[in-house]
Amino acid sequence: MFNIIMLVVFSLVTMFYAFYIVSHIRSAVDSANVSDRRALAKSFFAIGISVVTLAILWFQAAFVYFYR
């Protein structure tokens, strides 16, 4: 039961971060066309933080799944 709840929660969080990453990719593309370096850097930073957060989240899920 705990594994099912954890899978659902982690899937929802992953979908949220996937949407967040896609929205920042769109923002980065728009910023690149306008040559706004600050907005472009902000978008790339947000994308990087999101990817790192997802990696940590799924590493934690794998650890709990395999070692619990």
C-alpha positions as CSV (number, residue, x, y, z in Angstrom):
1,M,0.0,0.0,0.0
2,F,2.8,2.4,0.9
3,N,4.5,1.7,-2.5
4,I,1.4,2.6,-4.4
5,I,0.9,5.8,-2.5
6,M,4.6,6.7,-3.0
7,L,4.4,5.9,-6.7
8,V,1.3,8.1,-7.1
9,V,2.8,11.0,-5.2
10,F,6.2,10.8,-7.0
11,S,4.4,10.6,-10.4
12,L,2.4,13.7,-9.6
13,V,5.5,15.6,-8.5
14,T,7.3,14.4,-11.7
15,M,4.5,15.6,-13.9
16,F,4.6,19.0,-12.1
17,Y,8.3,19.3,-12.6
18,A,8.0,18.2,-16.2
19,F,5.5,21.0,-16.9
20,Y,7.7,23.4,-15.0
21,I,10.7,22.4,-17.2
22,V,8.8,22.7,-20.4
23,S,7.4,26.2,-19.5
24,H,10.9,27.4,-18.7
25,I,12.2,25.9,-22.0
26,R,9.6,28.0,-23.8
27,S,10.6,31.0,-21.7
28,A,14.3,30.4,-22.6
29,V,13.4,30.2,-26.3
30,D,11.4,33.4,-26.1
31,S,14.2,35.1,-24.2
32,A,16.8,34.0,-26.7
33,N,14.8,35.6,-29.5
34,V,14.7,38.9,-27.6
35,S,18.3,38.8,-26.4
36,D,17.4,39.2,-22.7
37,R,20.3,37.6,-21.1
38,R,19.0,37.8,-17.5
39,A,15.7,36.1,-18.3
40,L,17.6,33.5,-20.3
41,A,20.0,32.7,-17.4
42,K,17.0,32.6,-15.0
43,S,15.3,30.1,-17.2
44,F,18.4,27.9,-17.5
45,F,18.9,28.0,-13.8
46,A,15.3,27.0,-13.2
47,I,15.6,24.1,-15.6
48,G,18.8,22.9,-14.0
49,I,17.4,23.1,-10.5
50,S,14.3,21.2,-11.7
51,V,16.3,18.4,-13.3
52,V,18.5,18.0,-10.1
53,T,15.4,17.9,-7.9
54,L,13.8,15.2,-10.1
55,A,17.0,13.2,-10.0
56,I,17.2,13.4,-6.2
57,L,13.5,12.6,-5.9
58,W,13.7,9.4,-8.0
59,F,17.0,8.4,-6.4
60,Q,15.2,8.5,-3.1
61,A,12.3,6.6,-4.5
62,A,14.6,3.9,-5.8
63,F,16.4,3.7,-2.5
64,V,13.1,3.3,-0.6
65,Y,11.8,0.7,-3.1
66,F,15.0,-1.5,-3.1
67,Y,16.1,-1.2,0.5
68,R,12.9,-1.0,2.5
